């Protein structure tokens, strides 16, 4: 059992309130996921020449400033760095794949959580409220976000196993449920050169969908292909830099509630995480139907 949270604000004037609106939603899912929590937020994109990398050092003492200086000395392109405890966002004009490889060589204790022009990603072990305070989620600004609280059932409780999972650029996925065939999915993808970082079943779904995106599918088409590939029970919530998508399996046994108003689209595993939202009494409320894909664009 886990908790999923999604929020997309439709009006530009609400983007400064994205984090403040979301935090009670995330904390409201604590009983569904007390082990760990995470969040991917989509902010104003950096320029076409730039890319952002979300970095995480866990319990390791890492001097991000020194790492930044060494990176800048070796890669002549312009870089920017913002540090929040054991998390940092690096903006670079260098090739992000080359930067990722450089970090793995020179600071293997630092994990690259996400790569893209819009996405910032945070995830950590612990109570959702503590994680929200540590990374000041209430101050986050952006167009939309995807968040998760985890109760581990099939793999270890570590930051790497926490959600959201990411692959490629500006793509993330959170999952409530369990897949019965993640090893078969891995067996299909690994010969294609797709590497996995954990044994979590959700990562198999994330990398399958991102592979289909790289093959040219639209996100909805990739999800439709997943109906015949991914076996198990699931509610998937996905984000890209342009959209939010939710889908449930054919049995729809994993709960989800959507509230849509003129101001926002809010998604949670249970209504109690939506009850505080402004004008919720007049929002359109519904439960997603089995194997029906729902998307909203910014």
Secondary structure by P-SEA (a helix, b strand, c coil): cbbbbbbbbcccccccccccccaaaaaaaccccccccccccccccccccbbbbbbbbcccccaaaaaaaaaaaacccbbbbbbcccbbbbbbcccaaaaaaaaaacccccccccccccbbbbbbcccaaaaaaaaccccccccccccccccccccccccccccccccccccccccccccccaaaaaaaccccccccccccaaaaaaaaaaaaaaacccaaaaaaaaccccccccbbbbbcccbbbbbbcccccbbbbbbbcccbbbbccccccccccccccccccccccccbbbbbcc
